[in-house]
Amino acid sequence: MGLILLTLFIAVPIIEFALFIEIGGFLGLWPTLLIVVLTALLGTILLRAQGLATIRRAEQHMAAGELPVNEVVSGLFLLVAGSLLLTPGFMTDAIGFSLFVPSVRLWLGQKILAYLMARGTVHIAGFGDFENFRGPGEPRSPNHPSYGPTIDGDFTEVKPGPSQDDSPWSQSNGSPRLK
């Protein structure tokens, strides 16, 4: 993956320079610069329109109690499209404008998902005991440590003094008792 990113980091500017030289030689300096500025403005307008529509669809899905997976993926691709369109260049503009087409986003999303499912791994980290987790609303077994009512309380940590014999509390069979 690192080699691919390094190659892209080197190849994309070289291709963009070559395209600038070729198109600038054909059209001239000012028309070439005007095209670059206009594609950035048009990309910003398209990004705003499609981004707001994606947010509205995501809100509708969430209001219906559904996960807005397609909208999240579309939003990520729109973010990439906007970044590519703000980057000066003809190749990046072509890729950015192609990401505004919903069928291209769908196809690319399916390819990325297939790649991740074939090669990716998922790591879940969290706090607490997830061994016996059965899901929301499903009861745990009675021998699970957190089974039963939850008791809320406060505590104060008391550090022992020089001698524990002076304390009115003593440890007897693992539970504190008054002497």
C-alpha positions as CSV (number, residue, x, y, z in Angstrom):
1,M,0.0,0.0,0.0
2,G,2.8,2.4,0.8
3,L,4.4,1.7,-2.6
4,I,1.1,2.5,-4.3
5,L,0.8,5.8,-2.4
6,L,4.4,6.7,-3.2
7,T,3.8,6.0,-6.9
8,L,0.7,8.1,-6.9
9,F,2.5,10.9,-5.1
10,I,5.1,11.0,-7.8
11,A,3.0,10.1,-10.9
12,V,0.0,12.4,-10.4
13,P,2.0,15.7,-10.4
14,I,4.0,14.6,-13.4
15,I,0.8,13.7,-15.4
16,E,-0.8,17.0,-14.3
17,F,2.3,19.0,-15.4
18,A,2.3,17.3,-18.8
19,L,-1.4,17.9,-19.3
20,F,-1.0,21.6,-18.3
21,I,1.8,22.0,-20.9
22,E,-0.2,20.2,-23.6
23,I,-3.5,22.0,-23.0
24,G,-1.8,25.3,-22.4
25,G,0.1,24.9,-25.7
26,F,-3.1,24.2,-27.5
27,L,-5.4,26.8,-25.8
28,G,-3.0,29.3,-24.4
29,L,-2.2,30.4,-20.8
30,W,-5.3,32.4,-19.9
31,P,-7.9,30.0,-21.2
32,T,-6.1,27.1,-19.5
33,L,-6.1,29.0,-16.1
34,L,-9.7,30.0,-16.6
35,I,-10.7,26.4,-17.1
36,V,-8.9,25.4,-13.9
37,V,-10.7,28.1,-11.9
38,L,-14.1,27.3,-13.5
39,T,-13.8,23.6,-12.7
40,A,-13.0,24.5,-9.0
41,L,-16.1,26.8,-8.8
42,L,-18.3,24.2,-10.6
43,G,-17.0,21.5,-8.3
44,T,-17.8,23.6,-5.2
45,I,-21.4,24.2,-6.5
46,L,-21.9,20.5,-7.3
47,L,-20.4,19.4,-3.9
48,R,-22.7,21.7,-2.0
49,A,-25.9,20.5,-3.9
50,Q,-25.1,16.8,-3.7
51,G,-23.7,17.0,-0.2
52,L,-26.9,18.6,1.1
53,A,-29.0,16.0,-0.7
54,T,-27.0,13.2,0.8
55,I,-27.3,14.7,4.3
56,R,-31.1,15.0,3.8
57,R,-31.3,11.3,2.7
58,A,-29.2,10.3,5.7
59,E,-31.5,12.2,8.1
60,Q,-34.6,10.5,6.5
61,H,-33.0,7.0,7.0
62,M,-32.1,7.8,10.6
63,A,-35.6,9.1,11.3
64,A,-36.9,5.8,9.9
65,G,-34.6,3.9,12.3
66,E,-32.3,2.7,9.5
67,L,-28.6,3.0,9.2
68,P,-27.6,5.5,6.4
69,V,-24.8,3.3,5.0
70,N,-25.1,4.3,1.4
71,E,-25.3,8.0,2.3
72,V,-22.1,7.7,4.5
73,V,-20.2,6.1,1.6
74,S,-21.6,8.7,-0.9
75,G,-20.5,11.4,1.5
76,L,-17.0,10.1,1.7
77,F,-16.8,9.9,-2.1
78,L,-18.2,13.4,-2.4
79,L,-15.5,14.6,0.1
80,V,-12.8,13.0,-2.1
81,A,-14.4,14.5,-5.2
82,G,-14.4,18.0,-3.7
83,S,-10.8,17.7,-2.7
84,L,-9.8,16.5,-6.2
85,L,-11.7,19.4,-7.8
86,L,-10.1,22.0,-5.6
87,T,-6.7,20.6,-6.6
88,P,-5.5,22.3,-9.8
89,G,-5.2,19.9,-12.6
90,F,-7.1,18.3,-15.4
91,M,-6.7,14.6,-14.4
92,T,-7.8,15.3,-10.8
93,D,-10.8,17.3,-12.2
94,A,-11.8,14.4,-14.4
95,I,-11.7,11.9,-11.5
96,G,-13.4,14.4,-9.2
97,F,-16.3,15.0,-11.6
98,S,-16.7,11.3,-12.2
99,L,-17.2,10.8,-8.5
100,F,-20.3,13.1,-8.7
101,V,-22.0,10.4,-10.8
102,P,-24.0,8.1,-8.4
103,S,-23.5,5.0,-10.5
104,V,-19.7,5.5,-10.4
105,R,-19.8,6.0,-6.6
106,L,-21.9,2.8,-6.3
107,W,-19.5,0.8,-8.5
108,L,-16.4,2.1,-6.7
109,G,-18.0,1.5,-3.3
110,Q,-18.8,-2.1,-4.2
111,K,-15.2,-2.7,-5.4
112,I,-13.7,-1.2,-2.2
113,L,-16.1,-3.3,-0.1
114,A,-15.1,-6.5,-2.0
115,Y,-11.4,-5.6,-1.5
116,L,-11.9,-5.0,2.2
117,M,-13.9,-8.1,2.8
118,A,-11.3,-10.2,1.0
119,R,-8.3,-8.7,2.7
120,G,-9.4,-6.6,5.6
121,T,-9.7,-7.4,9.2
122,V,-11.8,-5.8,11.9
123,H,-10.6,-5.1,15.4
124,I,-13.1,-4.1,18.1
125,A,-11.8,-2.6,21.3
126,G,-13.8,-1.4,24.2
127,F,-14.1,-1.4,27.9
128,G,-16.0,-3.9,29.9
129,D,-16.9,-7.6,29.7
130,F,-18.0,-8.4,26.1
131,E,-17.7,-12.2,26.5
132,N,-21.3,-12.8,27.3
133,F,-22.8,-9.9,25.4
134,R,-25.9,-11.0,23.6
135,G,-27.2,-7.7,22.2
136,P,-29.6,-5.0,23.3
137,G,-32.7,-6.3,25.1
138,E,-31.4,-9.9,25.4
139,P,-31.0,-11.1,28.9
140,R,-27.7,-12.5,30.1
141,S,-27.4,-15.8,31.9
142,P,-28.0,-15.7,35.7
143,N,-24.4,-16.7,36.4
144,H,-23.0,-13.7,34.5
145,P,-21.3,-11.2,36.9
146,S,-23.5,-8.3,35.8
147,Y,-26.8,-10.2,36.1
148,G,-29.3,-8.7,38.4
149,P,-30.2,-5.2,39.5
150,T,-27.7,-2.4,39.2
151,I,-26.9,-0.7,42.5
152,D,-25.6,2.9,42.2
153,G,-23.4,4.2,44.9
154,D,-20.4,6.4,45.8
155,F,-17.2,5.4,47.4
156,T,-14.2,7.1,49.0
157,E,-10.8,5.4,48.9
158,V,-9.3,5.3,52.3
159,K,-5.6,4.6,52.5
160,P,-4.5,2.6,55.5
161,G,-2.5,4.4,58.1
162,P,0.7,3.2,59.8
163,S,-1.1,0.4,61.5
164,Q,-4.3,-1.4,60.5
165,D,-4.9,-2.6,64.1
166,D,-5.9,0.9,65.1
167,S,-8.7,0.9,62.5
168,P,-12.3,0.1,63.6
169,W,-12.5,-2.0,60.4
170,S,-10.8,-5.4,60.1
171,Q,-10.7,-7.8,57.3
172,S,-12.3,-11.1,58.2
173,N,-13.0,-13.7,55.6
174,G,-12.5,-11.1,52.8
175,S,-15.3,-8.8,53.9
176,P,-14.9,-5.7,56.1
177,R,-16.5,-5.9,59.5
178,L,-16.7,-3.6,62.5
179,K,-14.6,-4.8,65.5
